[in-house]
């Protein structure tokens, strides 16, 4: 068996010299790859978040007191049957406007007409009896002067005359009552307003044992809203009047003699206070049980927009002064109160505590804590954190929606 022979390696000329060169090229490539990888993984911080900033709006702002109440009719009258009888006719349509004196219901009159006629006859009889008694008394007095009768007989004739006069007076009183009862058979409107539906149909007996309710009339022009003003507000208003020297003759609720303080009303479906009115009455004392003062406002309500029973919000203008206004949404709150986010000259966010006033549309008055040059974050408040840097974009107006 032939002996196994190992194959001989072929000798490549210059191979040993090329090996260091290849290693150098490989090392260079690896080094370049490492540098590229390090450059791609280097951390680059994100740009500062963008926010919208605006300066406060400075203008005259009126401060208000806000209260809620219920619309009341100026007059409400219940029409009731004052005499007993069958309801003969109904002379209106439910809900229509009626005038003072309009005939609305008629109760059967025949019984009361008979009573009037009977009482008139009794009155005529009593009048005749009185005339006879007066004539008899005159003759007795004449005879007494001539000695033809006694003083006792004259006294008797005088008593008979007085009795006849009393009987006539009684009969006349009964006649007056009978005529009133006859008049009550016609139920007329005592005021102008809108009438409800009839509570009783024609043909029914009314007024038996009680004054049957027939209908209601509501006069809503003008309309009123009464509110209970807190004691603290009452004190503030009165001290303000004393501070500015209330004119002589100015009543509570007036801004000048004969000039009542205006007020505005908004209904439950309105955000604007579109109905103008004025204070008409201020109670003379504070309710000790509630610590409030009753104030009633009057609204002419010529278009009859206000119906009795509507829920209404009132605002009473107090004073007007310049104030800083910012959008309500730009003012944040925490357990310590309200604050705004301000972007300073280095575009860093600061938290600024503020003291707020009343609302003016969608803007909130700021009484303390802001200046006219402050840049307030009005949009993007969630991106702005106190101490962080932001990229501010200036908004021309701080008014919401612009």
Secondary structure, DSSP 8 states (H G I E B T S, - for coil): ------------TTHHHHHHHHHHHHHHHHHHHHHHHHHHT-------EEEEEE--EEEEEEEEEEEEEEEEEEEEEEEE--S-EEEEEE-S-TT-EE-TT-EEEEE--HHHHHHHHHHHHHHHHHHHHHHHHHHHHHHHHHHHHTTSS-HHHHHHHHHHHHHHHHHHHHHHHHHHHHHHHHHHTEEE-SS-EEE---SS-TT-EE-SSS--EEEEEEEEEEEEEEEEEEHHHHHHHHHHHHHTT--TT--TTEEETTEE-EEEEEETT-SS--EEEEEEEE-SS-BTTTTEEEEEEEE--TT----TT-EEEEEEEEEEEEEEEEEGGGEEEETTEEEEEEE-TTSBEEEEE-EEEEEETTEEEEEES--TT-EEEEE-TTT--TT-BEEEEE-S--STT-
